Amino acid sequence: MIYCVVPPELEEELYAKLVEYYKDNPNVEVIIDRRAGADRRQGKPDPEFVEKRQTRDRRRARIPGTFPDTDLSE
């Protein structure tokens, strides 16, 4: 799938034209960019986000119990 992203400032001018242009191509979807807020990829994170962030260990838990001894001398 290919997404043709239209900025909100150009929605009125481009959205209808692009939908019409790509109507016969099922691999293209025209969408309007509705993201808002700070870009969290650059610089220091916003203090509001630092307080909400949770770090979890997603590794699979080990099976409880012990393993039997093995004799490797044979």
N, C-alpha and C positions, 0 to 999 in steps of 0.2 A: 504494500500500500504506500502510495506517495501522498503526502499532505502538502497542499499549497496553502501556506499560512498568510493571511491578509492582516496587516496591522489595523487596529481599530480606527486610526485616523483616515485610512483609505477605504473603509468598509463601504460607504455609500457609492464611491466611484468605481471600485474594482470587483466587489464580491459577486454581484449579479452577472457581470461580464465573464468572470472566470468560471462560474458555475455553468453558464451556457457553453463556454468554450470546451470544458472538460466533461460535458454531460454524456458523451458516448464512450468515455474511457472509464471502465469500472475500477481501474487501479489508482485513480486520482480522486482525492477528496479535498474540497476547498473548505477551509475552516477560518474562523476569525480568532485572532489572538486575544484572549481575555485575561491573560496573566496580569496580576497587580502586586504591588509590594516590592520590597527590596530584593535585589539579586543576591542570593546567599552564597554564590560561588566565589565571590571576590572579597578580599579583606577580612576583617574581623566580623564574626557573626553578631547579629543584633542581640543585646542582652535578654530580650524577651524570649528568643529562641533557645538561648543557652540554658535558661531555667527550665524550659519544657522538654529538653532533649533527654532521652533515656537510652543508655547503652546497655544492651542485653547480650548475653552469651548465647548464640544460636547453635552452638555445637551440640550434637546428640549426646545425651547423658549416658554415662557408662552403666553397664549392667551391675546392679548391686551384688555383692558377694565377693568371694575370693576364687582364684584359679587353683586347680589342683597342682601339686608338685610334679615335675617331670624329671625322669632319670635320664640324663644324656650320656651316661657312661657306656651304654651298650652299643 
